[in-house]
Amino acid sequence: MKQPLDGIRVLDISQVMAGPFCCMLLGDMGADVIKVEPPETGDSTRHSMGFRLKGSDSPGFLALNRNKRSITLDLKSEEGRETLYALVKTADVLVENARPGVSGRLGMDYETLRAINPRLVYASISGFGQTGPWAQRPGFDLIAQAVSGVLSSNGFPGMEPAKNSIAVADLGAAMFASYAILSAIIGRQTSGEGQYIDASLFEAALALSIWETTELWGTGRSPVPIGSANRMSAPYQAVAASDGWFVIGSANQGLWLKLIKVLGVEHLQDDERYATNAARVVNRVALIDDLAPTFATRTREEWIEALLAAGVPAAPILDYGQAVESEQAVARDMVQMVPHPIEGEFRSLGFPVKLSGTPQQVRRPPPLLNEHEDEILKELAEKGLLNPARRAAE
């Protein structure tokens, strides 16, 4: 079945998470993604994480690199650059995540490659972007969470800073870069030219901080940690039943009125501290204290059933093992078994969006290091872009 990005070739010259995840998203939509890796070692993620399945590639690498082909190139050598330039002539997109300046030293900066292929869409993903006083700082998800404000607003007051366990900066930068790439491809249809995309972990984490910056500018105070609560609605957080925690989502006045009816505490609406959502947000701690004795009278399952029946959002708190095996995850195909030449098959997260006419497919397992060298070089030779005799002599 034809995919939305059939015919689009992407060169993935990136490692670890943000770049590989961006390119995997494009590959899931049908792009021909060629992962260009350093000889011998490959992507450093192949060797990360403290556990393995059957083969030498880590589960982290397997999770980020389906629907790709692999070739190794020494970009510090003349031969490696020659092959890269041949690939660039065939490519629509290139994604790299080196520190600013490194691509230029390797002869693969945008201006150099643009001269080879003016239609190339070139995306750089870095810690802090290509400009500004922090541009040369090393960038990791934890660092971006720290300097973007994310770390300061997680957890509970008085506790040590709490990182968001999901790599919001890395994954956010990947998603922002992917939508910029698609936008540039669409724009190229009119202009006939590619363009340069500058994405960063810092800006991704900051851009996702919608509620936090709204609170900052609305109150003049930097947001403090509030645990599971919501900054714009209350009560909208985890609460304790007689047998443990669950979550409620009373996100507006209508849901608040339904909630207190189910709880049998309608009198709280007459308390000026709780009469409006704005008042409840200000008095969130006191509100939860007042509701706690009532929640403690029944089990999580009993409360969730009663609240859902009344139209109030509520849910159990599942761990990841429970989440991936939930009936909803199963119904939505959010876990797939991916065939692999070494692993046999392994579990992978499914596609988070569904396309009705061109559904995504796992066309290729994550590649073994340099697995597709011969077929990629053969393609270049057939196009007259690479001297097969010279390559054979390397």
TORMAR-52237 format. One line per field, with one value per residue (C-alpha): x, y, z. Coordinates in nm, 2 decimals. Each point is the difference from the previous one (the first is absolute). Layout:
BEGIN
c1 = X / ...
c2 = Y / ...
c3 = Z / ...
//
This chain:
BEGIN
c1 = 0.00 / 0.13 / 0.11 / -0.02 / 0.38 / 0.07 / 0.27 / 0.15 / 0.36 / 0.13 / 0.36 / 0.01 / 0.35 / -0.10 / 0.04 / -0.17 / -0.36 / -0.12 / 0.13 / -0.06 / -0.36 / -0.07 / 0.13 / -0.20 / -0.32 / 0.08 / 0.08 / -0.33 / -0.17 / 0.18 / 0.32 / 0.31 / 0.22 / 0.37 / 0.18 / 0.36 / 0.21 / 0.37 / 0.19 / 0.04 / -0.19 / -0.31 / -0.26 / 0.11 / -0.35 / 0.08 / 0.21 / -0.19 / -0.23 / 0.10 / -0.19 / -0.03 / -0.24 / 0.17 / 0.23 / 0.26 / -0.23 / -0.17 / -0.38 / 0.04 / 0.14 / -0.27 / -0.27 / 0.12 / 0.11 / -0.26 / -0.07 / 0.36 / 0.30 / 0.36 / 0.33 / 0.32 / 0.21 / 0.32 / -0.10 / 0.36 / 0.13 / -0.02 / -0.16 / -0.27 / -0.08 / -0.01 / -0.26 / -0.20 / -0.01 / -0.13 / -0.27 / -0.08 / -0.07 / -0.27 / -0.14 / -0.29 / 0.08 / 0.30 / -0.01 / 0.30 / 0.04 / 0.37 / 0.11 / 0.00 / 0.31 / 0.07 / -0.18 / 0.20 / 0.33 / -0.12 / -0.09 / -0.37 / -0.14 / -0.31 / 0.17 / 0.23 / -0.28 / -0.24 / 0.25 / -0.02 / -0.38 / -0.20 / -0.32 / 0.14 / -0.19 / 0.28 / -0.10 / 0.24 / -0.11 / 0.22 / -0.01 / -0.05 / -0.02 / 0.26 / 0.02 / 0.00 / 0.24 / -0.08 / 0.03 / 0.33 / -0.12 / -0.06 / -0.37 / -0.18 / -0.36 / 0.08 / 0.19 / -0.28 / -0.26 / 0.22 / 0.05 / -0.34 / -0.18 / -0.15 / 0.21 / -0.10 / -0.37 / -0.01 / -0.05 / -0.12 / 0.10 / 0.30 / 0.12 / 0.31 / -0.04 / -0.20 / 0.08 / -0.29 / 0.06 / -0.11 / 0.28 / -0.22 / 0.29 / 0.14 / -0.33 / -0.15 / 0.29 / -0.04 / -0.37 / 0.05 / 0.28 / -0.22 / -0.28 / 0.24 / 0.15 / -0.35 / -0.08 / 0.33 / -0.08 / -0.34 / 0.15 / 0.26 / -0.29 / -0.04 / 0.35 / 0.19 / 0.26 / 0.07 / 0.09 / 0.18 / -0.18 / 0.15 / -0.17 / 0.11 / -0.07 / -0.01 / -0.27 / -0.20 / -0.02 / -0.08 / -0.26 / -0.18 / -0.02 / -0.33 / -0.18 / 0.32 / 0.09 / -0.37 / 0.00 / 0.33 / -0.12 / -0.35 / 0.12 / 0.35 / 0.13 / 0.19 / -0.21 / 0.08 / -0.03 / -0.36 / 0.04 / -0.27 / -0.23 / -0.09 / 0.10 / -0.32 / -0.27 / -0.09 / -0.06 / 0.19 / 0.26 / 0.07 / -0.22 / 0.01 / -0.28 / -0.02 / 0.23 / 0.23 / 0.04 / -0.20 / -0.05 / -0.30 / -0.03 / -0.25 / 0.12 / -0.30 / -0.29 / -0.25 / 0.23 / 0.05 / -0.37 / -0.03 / 0.30 / -0.14 / -0.34 / 0.16 / 0.20 / -0.30 / 0.17 / -0.21 / 0.03 / 0.36 / -0.14 / -0.12 / 0.35 / 0.15 / 0.34 / -0.14 / -0.28 / 0.19 / 0.28 / 0.24 / -0.08 / 0.06 / 0.33 / 0.11 / -0.12 / 0.09 / 0.17 / -0.28 / -0.25 / 0.17 / 0.03 / -0.38 / -0.07 / 0.25 / -0.23 / -0.27 / 0.23 / 0.13 / -0.34 / 0.00 / 0.24 / 0.16 / -0.21 / -0.32 / 0.08 / 0.11 / -0.31 / -0.23 / 0.18 / 0.01 / -0.37 / -0.06 / 0.22 / 0.30 / 0.34 / 0.17 / 0.26 / 0.22 / 0.38 / 0.15 / 0.37 / 0.15 / -0.05 / -0.37 / -0.02 / 0.13 / -0.22 / -0.31 / -0.31 / 0.03 / 0.37 / -0.08 / -0.30 / 0.22 / 0.29 / 0.24 / 0.23 / 0.14 / 0.22 / 0.28 / 0.19 / 0.38 / 0.28 / 0.18 / -0.28 / -0.25 / -0.26 / -0.03 / -0.28 / -0.01 / -0.24 / -0.25 / -0.10 / -0.15 / -0.21 / -0.21 / -0.04 / -0.31 / 0.12 / 0.37 / 0.05 / 0.36 / 0.19 / 0.31 / 0.17 / 0.35 / 0.13 / 0.27 / 0.31 / 0.31 / 0.31 / 0.09 / -0.26 / -0.10 / 0.34 / 0.00 / -0.35 / 0.04 / 0.33 / -0.15 / -0.28 / 0.25 / 0.21 / -0.30 / -0.08 / 0.35 / 0.07 / 0.28 / 0.29 / -0.06 / 0.36 / 0.13 / -0.24 / 0.09 / 0.36 / -0.06
c2 = 0.00 / 0.34 / 0.21 / 0.39 / 0.03 / -0.26 / 0.14 / 0.22 / -0.09 / 0.09 / -0.01 / -0.06 / 0.12 / 0.01 / -0.20 / -0.07 / 0.13 / 0.32 / -0.04 / -0.38 / 0.04 / 0.28 / -0.22 / -0.30 / 0.21 / 0.08 / -0.36 / -0.11 / 0.22 / -0.17 / 0.19 / -0.19 / 0.07 / -0.07 / 0.00 / 0.11 / -0.12 / 0.01 / -0.32 / -0.27 / 0.17 / 0.13 / 0.20 / 0.02 / -0.10 / -0.35 / -0.05 / 0.20 / -0.12 / -0.26 / -0.29 / -0.19 / -0.24 / -0.26 / 0.21 / 0.27 / 0.29 / 0.16 / 0.01 / 0.38 / -0.02 / -0.25 / 0.24 / 0.30 / -0.15 / -0.20 / 0.06 / 0.10 / -0.14 / 0.03 / 0.08 / 0.10 / 0.28 / 0.16 / 0.36 / 0.11 / -0.17 / 0.11 / -0.33 / 0.03 / 0.36 / -0.10 / -0.26 / 0.24 / 0.26 / -0.27 / -0.08 / 0.37 / 0.03 / -0.26 / 0.13 / 0.22 / 0.04 / -0.02 / 0.00 / 0.05 / 0.07 / 0.08 / 0.30 / 0.32 / 0.03 / -0.38 / -0.05 / 0.28 / -0.16 / -0.33 / 0.17 / -0.07 / 0.34 / 0.14 / 0.24 / -0.28 / -0.25 / 0.27 / 0.06 / -0.37 / -0.03 / 0.33 / -0.19 / -0.15 / 0.06 / 0.01 / -0.03 / 0.05 / -0.10 / 0.12 / 0.07 / 0.38 / 0.08 / 0.14 / 0.35 / 0.17 / -0.01 / -0.36 / -0.14 / -0.19 / -0.15 / -0.38 / -0.08 / -0.29 / -0.03 / 0.05 / 0.31 / 0.14 / -0.08 / 0.18 / 0.33 / 0.02 / 0.00 / -0.34 / -0.15 / 0.29 / -0.07 / -0.38 / -0.20 / 0.14 / 0.31 / -0.06 / -0.31 / -0.03 / 0.11 / -0.27 / -0.07 / -0.08 / -0.37 / 0.03 / 0.16 / 0.30 / 0.21 / -0.27 / -0.13 / 0.34 / 0.12 / -0.30 / 0.07 / 0.37 / -0.08 / -0.26 / 0.25 / 0.26 / -0.25 / -0.08 / 0.37 / 0.07 / -0.29 / 0.15 / 0.34 / -0.14 / -0.09 / 0.37 / 0.13 / -0.29 / 0.04 / -0.16 / 0.19 / -0.02 / -0.10 / 0.09 / -0.20 / -0.03 / -0.19 / 0.32 / 0.16 / -0.31 / -0.04 / 0.37 / -0.01 / -0.28 / 0.20 / 0.16 / 0.01 / 0.08 / 0.31 / 0.11 / -0.02 / 0.19 / 0.29 / 0.00 / 0.01 / 0.14 / -0.30 / -0.30 / -0.32 / -0.23 / -0.38 / -0.12 / -0.37 / -0.16 / 0.31 / 0.23 / 0.36 / 0.12 / -0.22 / -0.15 / -0.26 / -0.17 / -0.23 / -0.33 / -0.06 / -0.28 / -0.26 / -0.25 / -0.24 / 0.24 / 0.28 / 0.08 / 0.32 / 0.23 / 0.27 / 0.26 / 0.24 / 0.25 / 0.12 / -0.25 / -0.29 / 0.15 / 0.00 / -0.36 / -0.10 / 0.14 / -0.15 / -0.35 / 0.06 / 0.13 / 0.33 / 0.25 / 0.24 / 0.07 / 0.21 / 0.25 / 0.04 / 0.31 / -0.16 / -0.27 / 0.19 / 0.05 / -0.18 / 0.29 / -0.01 / -0.37 / 0.03 / 0.25 / -0.21 / -0.34 / -0.14 / 0.09 / -0.15 / -0.33 / -0.01 / 0.05 / -0.27 / -0.25 / -0.15 / -0.07 / -0.16 / -0.22 / -0.16 / -0.21 / -0.19 / 0.13 / -0.23 / 0.12 / 0.36 / -0.03 / -0.19 / 0.26 / 0.30 / -0.14 / -0.08 / 0.37 / 0.12 / 0.11 / -0.11 / -0.24 / -0.28 / -0.25 / 0.07 / -0.28 / -0.09 / -0.05 / -0.38 / 0.06 / 0.28 / -0.19 / -0.30 / 0.21 / -0.08 / 0.35 / -0.05 / -0.34 / 0.14 / 0.28 / -0.23 / 0.20 / -0.30 / -0.18 / -0.30 / 0.10 / -0.28 / 0.02 / -0.21 / -0.04 / 0.05 / -0.21 / 0.26 / 0.26 / 0.23 / 0.35 / 0.29 / 0.03 / 0.31 / 0.28 / 0.14 / -0.19 / 0.08 / -0.14 / -0.01 / -0.06 / -0.17 / -0.02 / -0.32 / -0.17 / -0.06 / -0.06 / -0.10 / 0.21 / -0.06 / -0.18 / 0.21 / 0.06 / -0.26 / 0.17 / 0.13 / -0.22 / 0.09 / 0.37 / 0.02 / -0.20 / 0.25 / 0.29 / -0.18 / -0.07 / 0.37 / 0.08 / 0.18 / -0.22 / -0.19 / -0.36 / -0.09 / 0.26 / -0.10 / -0.36 / 0.09 / 0.17
c3 = 0.00 / -0.10 / 0.30 / 0.04 / -0.02 / -0.27 / -0.22 / 0.27 / 0.10 / 0.34 / 0.11 / 0.38 / 0.11 / 0.36 / 0.32 / 0.34 / 0.01 / -0.16 / -0.35 / -0.02 / 0.13 / -0.25 / -0.29 / 0.13 / -0.01 / -0.37 / -0.07 / 0.15 / -0.25 / -0.29 / -0.04 / -0.11 / 0.30 / -0.03 / 0.33 / -0.05 / 0.29 / 0.11 / -0.10 / 0.27 / 0.28 / -0.18 / 0.18 / 0.37 / 0.10 / -0.14 / 0.31 / 0.26 / 0.28 / 0.25 / -0.15 / -0.32 / -0.17 / -0.21 / -0.23 / 0.06 / -0.09 / 0.30 / 0.04 / -0.01 / -0.35 / -0.11 / 0.13 / -0.21 / -0.33 / -0.17 / -0.37 / -0.08 / -0.19 / 0.13 / -0.16 / 0.17 / -0.13 / 0.14 / -0.06 / 0.09 / -0.31 / -0.36 / -0.10 / 0.26 / -0.09 / -0.37 / 0.08 / 0.22 / -0.28 / -0.24 / 0.25 / 0.04 / -0.37 / 0.04 / 0.33 / 0.09 / 0.37 / 0.22 / 0.38 / 0.22 / 0.37 / 0.05 / 0.20 / -0.21 / -0.21 / -0.02 / -0.33 / -0.16 / 0.11 / -0.16 / -0.32 / 0.03 / 0.11 / -0.16 / -0.24 / -0.13 / -0.05 / -0.14 / -0.28 / -0.09 / 0.04 / 0.02 / 0.07 / 0.32 / 0.33 / 0.26 / 0.37 / 0.29 / 0.35 / 0.28 / 0.36 / -0.02 / -0.37 / -0.24 / 0.14 / 0.34 / 0.29 / 0.10 / -0.36 / 0.08 / 0.32 / 0.00 / -0.01 / 0.16 / 0.10 / 0.37 / -0.08 / -0.21 / 0.26 / 0.26 / -0.19 / -0.16 / 0.34 / -0.03 / 0.28 / 0.23 / -0.03 / 0.04 / 0.31 / 0.34 / 0.20 / 0.21 / -0.17 / -0.22 / -0.36 / -0.20 / -0.36 / -0.23 / -0.05 / -0.36 / -0.21 / -0.09 / -0.14 / -0.22 / -0.12 / -0.03 / -0.21 / -0.23 / -0.05 / -0.06 / -0.25 / -0.18 / -0.05 / -0.12 / -0.24 / -0.14 / -0.03 / -0.19 / -0.24 / -0.06 / -0.05 / -0.24 / -0.24 / -0.06 / 0.04 / -0.15 / 0.27 / 0.34 / 0.31 / 0.33 / 0.32 / 0.34 / 0.29 / 0.36 / 0.32 / 0.20 / -0.22 / -0.02 / 0.38 / 0.03 / -0.28 / 0.18 / 0.32 / -0.10 / 0.34 / 0.20 / -0.20 / 0.00 / 0.38 / 0.01 / -0.21 / 0.15 / 0.36 / -0.02 / 0.19 / -0.13 / 0.04 / 0.30 / -0.01 / 0.06 / -0.03 / -0.22 / 0.01 / -0.30 / 0.00 / -0.17 / 0.15 / 0.34 / 0.12 / -0.28 / 0.15 / 0.19 / 0.31 / 0.25 / 0.03 / 0.28 / -0.19 / -0.18 / -0.25 / -0.32 / -0.20 / -0.06 / -0.27 / 0.12 / -0.27 / -0.01 / 0.21 / -0.14 / 0.09 / 0.34 / 0.07 / -0.11 / 0.21 / 0.33 / -0.07 / -0.04 / 0.32 / 0.18 / 0.10 / -0.19 / 0.29 / -0.12 / -0.28 / 0.25 / 0.13 / -0.17 / -0.01 / -0.24 / -0.18 / -0.32 / -0.18 / 0.06 / 0.37 / 0.01 / -0.17 / 0.26 / 0.28 / -0.15 / 0.31 / 0.24 / -0.25 / -0.02 / 0.38 / 0.02 / -0.26 / 0.14 / 0.28 / -0.26 / -0.25 / 0.28 / 0.05 / -0.32 / -0.22 / -0.32 / -0.22 / 0.18 / -0.05 / -0.36 / -0.09 / 0.17 / -0.14 / -0.36 / 0.02 / 0.09 / -0.28 / 0.21 / -0.14 / 0.24 / -0.05 / 0.18 / 0.01 / -0.20 / -0.02 / -0.34 / 0.02 / 0.06 / -0.26 / -0.29 / 0.08 / 0.05 / -0.21 / -0.16 / -0.10 / -0.14 / -0.19 / -0.15 / -0.09 / 0.22 / 0.04 / -0.31 / -0.04 / -0.24 / -0.18 / 0.02 / -0.14 / 0.34 / 0.26 / -0.19 / 0.10 / 0.27 / 0.14 / -0.12 / 0.05 / -0.28 / -0.20 / 0.21 / -0.28 / -0.25 / -0.37 / -0.16 / -0.36 / 0.04 / 0.34 / 0.12 / -0.02 / 0.14 / -0.33 / 0.14 / 0.34 / 0.16 / -0.22 / 0.10 / -0.02 / -0.37 / -0.10 / -0.32 / -0.13 / -0.31 / -0.12 / 0.07 / -0.18 / -0.29 / -0.03 / -0.01 / -0.26 / -0.22 / 0.01 / -0.11 / 0.33 / 0.13 / -0.17 / 0.10 / -0.07 / 0.24 / 0.27 / -0.04 / 0.06 / 0.33
//
